[in-house]
Amino acid sequence: MPKINFATFIFSLNSSVLVQLGLIDDPATGKKTKNPLLAKQTIDILGMLEEKTRGNLTKDEETMLKNILYDLRMIYVKEKG
């Protein structure tokens, strides 16, 4: 298993959103299912983490989080239609 750090935590939440939007298979079931409300909540959690960790992240962590949040928000809007 990969070492647990801030990046792996954020990547885990990123993967959760992709599962919740039905873009990748749920590893537990092997099936794609959509739950846009849960996806929105997870994106909002990432946004809260961005706010609460501001000034306490490395430049790489800050950039990664900002890019993931932007990408997930754009994907969410596209999927929501």
C-alpha positions in Angstrom: 0.0 0.0 0.0 1.2 3.5 -0.7 2.3 5.7 2.2 -0.5 7.7 3.6 0.2 11.4 3.2 -1.7 14.5 2.2 -1.4 13.7 -1.5 -2.7 10.1 -1.2 -5.6 11.4 0.9 -6.5 14.0 -1.8 -6.1 11.4 -4.6 -8.4 9.1 -2.6 -11.1 11.8 -2.4 -10.6 12.5 -6.2 -11.2 8.8 -7.0 -14.3 8.8 -4.8 -15.8 11.7 -6.8 -15.1 9.9 -10.1 -16.9 6.8 -8.7 -19.7 8.9 -7.4 -20.2 10.5 -10.8 -20.2 7.0 -12.5 -17.1 7.7 -14.5 -15.2 4.8 -13.1 -16.2 1.4 -11.6 -16.9 1.2 -7.9 -14.1 -1.0 -6.7 -16.4 -2.7 -4.2 -19.0 -3.7 -6.8 -17.2 -3.5 -10.1 -20.1 -1.4 -11.4 -20.7 2.2 -12.4 -23.4 4.0 -10.4 -24.1 7.7 -10.1 -24.7 9.7 -7.0 -24.2 13.3 -7.9 -25.3 14.6 -4.5 -22.5 12.6 -2.8 -20.1 13.7 -5.5 -20.9 17.4 -4.8 -20.5 16.8 -1.1 -17.1 15.3 -1.6 -16.0 18.2 -3.9 -17.2 20.6 -1.2 -15.1 18.7 1.4 -12.1 19.2 -0.9 -12.9 22.9 -1.1 -13.1 23.1 2.7 -9.7 21.4 3.0 -8.3 23.9 0.5 -9.6 26.8 2.7 -8.5 25.3 6.0 -5.0 24.3 4.9 -4.2 27.5 3.1 -0.7 28.6 4.0 0.1 25.2 5.5 0.8 23.2 2.4 3.9 22.8 0.3 3.7 24.5 -3.1 3.3 21.1 -4.8 0.5 20.1 -2.4 -1.3 23.4 -3.0 -1.0 23.2 -6.8 -2.2 19.6 -6.7 -5.2 20.4 -4.6 -6.1 23.4 -6.7 -5.8 21.5 -10.0 -7.8 18.5 -8.7 -10.6 20.8 -7.4 -10.8 22.7 -10.7 -10.9 19.5 -12.7 -13.5 17.9 -10.5 -15.7 21.0 -10.5 -15.6 21.1 -14.3 -16.4 17.4 -14.6 -19.2 17.8 -12.1 -20.8 20.7 -14.1 -20.4 18.7 -17.4 -22.0 15.5 -15.9 -24.7 17.5 -14.1 -25.7 18.9 -17.5 
